[in-house]
Amino acid sequence: MTYVALTLCIKNRVELFKIPEIVEAFIHILGDCATKFNCIIPVYCFMPDHQHMIITGTNDEVDLLKAIISYKQKTGFWMSKNTMKASWQKDYYDHIIRKEEKLSVHVRYILDNPVRKGLVSDWQDYPFKGAIGCELDDILVGIV
């Protein structure tokens, strides 16, 4: 399985992801896109002006690129209809996690982002993180 770590940024650093209802809408869209394109999201974390996630496939029918493109399109459309002057930056940062790298290390790095930014003292207290299609605790202990 290929795991890809992604960072998607809001243009002009607009702090869109401080509003729980917006994060909930994006999580819902992310779940729909993951299901449609045979993916799971072992971790996601919405920081105030950007989003981190890791994505992987569940079978041979997976198309990670289409899943990401669909997610950005659907959330971009949502932003255009529901927010003031917020949109994604054109591109995103990606990193293919090599087989010799531990997935749990990458997941923990993402989860520790709110701690490094001083938003919380413990990643478990941060409300805008989770997993889709698997259990975050299983990822952290290396079951998945």
TADACOR-V828298 format. One line per field, one symbol per residue. psi: psi as a letter, one per 20 degrees, with the letter a starting at -180 (. if undefined). burial: # if it has 9 or more other C-alpha atoms within 8 Angstrom, else .. A space follows every 50 residues. Layout:
BEGIN
psi->???
burial->???
END
This chain:
BEGIN
psi->qppppqppqppkkpmhkiohhgggghggggggggghklrqnhqqoorhjr pqrpqrriaijqngghggggghgghgggghhirokprqqgarpqopoqhi qpghggghgghighghijhriphiiphlraqpjrpghhghjjh.
burial->..#########..####....##..#..###.###.############## #######....###..##.###.###.###.....####..#....#... ..###.##.######....#..#..#.#####.###.###....
END
